Amino acid sequence: MTSDLIHEGISFDEQPLGFSTRAIHLGNGTDAETGAIRRPITLANAYELPYDASTLNWSSSDLNLYARNGHPNQRYLERKIANLEDAEDAVVLASGVAALSATFTTVLSRGDHAIFSDTTYIAAYRLLNEILPNKYGIETSIVDTSDADKVKRAIRPNTRLIHIETPANPTLKVSDIARISRIGHEANPDILISVDNTFNTPYNVQPIRLGADIAIESLTKYINGHGDALGGSIATSKKLTDEIRFTAQVNYGGVISPFNAWLINRGSVTLPLRMRQHNASGLRIANHLCRHPKVSFVAYPGLTSHPGHEIARSQLAHADSGYSGVMSFGLHTDHDGYNRFIAALNIVTSAVSLGHDESLIVFLGEDDERQFLYPKEFHHGFVRFAVGLEDADDLIRDLDQALSVI
Ligand SMILES: *Cc1c(COP(=O)(O)O)cnc(C)c1O
């Protein structure tokens, strides 16, 4: 029988447990009723009330009451995510965007100021650039956070949040988490640094160990890993997770479904194995594309030529950590050449998202609304390629034959 200590991820014979052991055992346990060694999916909306329910706090997230307040499958997954991120606590919500909006709306109030990376997931950009300033009176500044000095210059007396996405989607720009955290905290201890860590996952980079206050993941991507469930997580202090549960979960209603929490918990068991393969294939394919005469540029932090390579290397959390599986690249071709290239691929699927078992590619044309914020080489169209878990030899053959049609 597996010891309870292992299920809590603490230690075994006083030795700390490795990442893979924790990814497997945390969030799992023996079902008390049946003895099953896999936890069941608990799909109930409501739970039986005690004899005198009149004194209960109906907004409490701490007891089984109503599924929107929190439910067992969510809590098992939260324990695992908090541990893997090395955070005091974690909240799991319905999507990565639910986790981003929960963080912004909980931390920021009318009159506060936030700094955010010039490249972020599009919803983070819309929330911080348009929705929160225009509807809720929050000041925001877009900053190229790959230059930490620019972050320092943008800090105001009312700055409360610095949100960075690294590597950024889709430019793969790298920001220095440790340095930006130091700059923010030295300027004002009340400033929180949040990091969208979706591309790296805690297997590659642990933002909280580097000094950040909040690590956000789209669980939809690598942590679930199988392309079949949406989820998002916020790992941070218990004080902040309590506030997020109260605002974003109980009162805005962004809770994850029990089924999706269960799927993500199961998918995350193999996160270390999968990340090692994404890291290895990503690096090999980026090196291959770099040398291809039809490829105009490759943005991948694992390449020594990438401007953020040294910072990315300094952030790696484990001996087998790497630079993940996402890269962007350009082709020496015209608009339709990109479409012909993608149509000629046999193994790689044309679809958005990333971190799935299968490789996914998406052509991002010349008219992205944020293109003025991208480096110049991105202005003539490019593809974002998420290397999957297929044999790298097969992926390279598929890319090469498709490149030959342009
Ligand atoms: C996909 C993604 C998100 C949003 O996650 P959803 O689960 O789709 O809501 C946020 N940040 C990054 C970097 C992403 O790639």
PDBQT file of the ligand as one rigid body, heavy atoms in Angstrom, charges set to zero:
ROOT
HETATM    1  C1  LIG A 501      -3.680  28.347 -24.815  1.00  0.00    +0.000 C 
HETATM    2  C2  LIG A 501      -3.020  29.338 -23.976  1.00  0.00    +0.000 A 
HETATM    3  C3  LIG A 501      -3.757  30.044 -23.014  1.00  0.00    +0.000 A 
HETATM    4  C4  LIG A 501      -5.241  29.894 -22.861  1.00  0.00    +0.000 C 
HETATM    5  O1  LIG A 501      -5.604  28.647 -22.411  1.00  0.00    +0.000 OA
HETATM    6  P1  LIG A 501      -7.096  28.022 -22.651  1.00  0.00    +0.000 P 
HETATM    7  O2  LIG A 501      -7.025  26.775 -21.828  1.00  0.00    +0.000 OA
HETATM    8  O3  LIG A 501      -7.217  27.804 -24.122  1.00  0.00    +0.000 OA
HETATM    9  O4  LIG A 501      -8.081  29.005 -22.155  1.00  0.00    +0.000 OA
HETATM   10  C5  LIG A 501      -3.082  30.939 -22.213  1.00  0.00    +0.000 A 
HETATM   11  N1  LIG A 501      -1.758  31.151 -22.352  1.00  0.00    +0.000 NA
HETATM   12  C6  LIG A 501      -1.024  30.493 -23.272  1.00  0.00    +0.000 A 
HETATM   13  C7  LIG A 501       0.440  30.775 -23.373  1.00  0.00    +0.000 C 
HETATM   14  C8  LIG A 501      -1.624  29.570 -24.112  1.00  0.00    +0.000 A 
HETATM   15  O5  LIG A 501      -0.897  28.927 -25.039  1.00  0.00    +0.000 OA
ENDROOT
TORSDOF 0
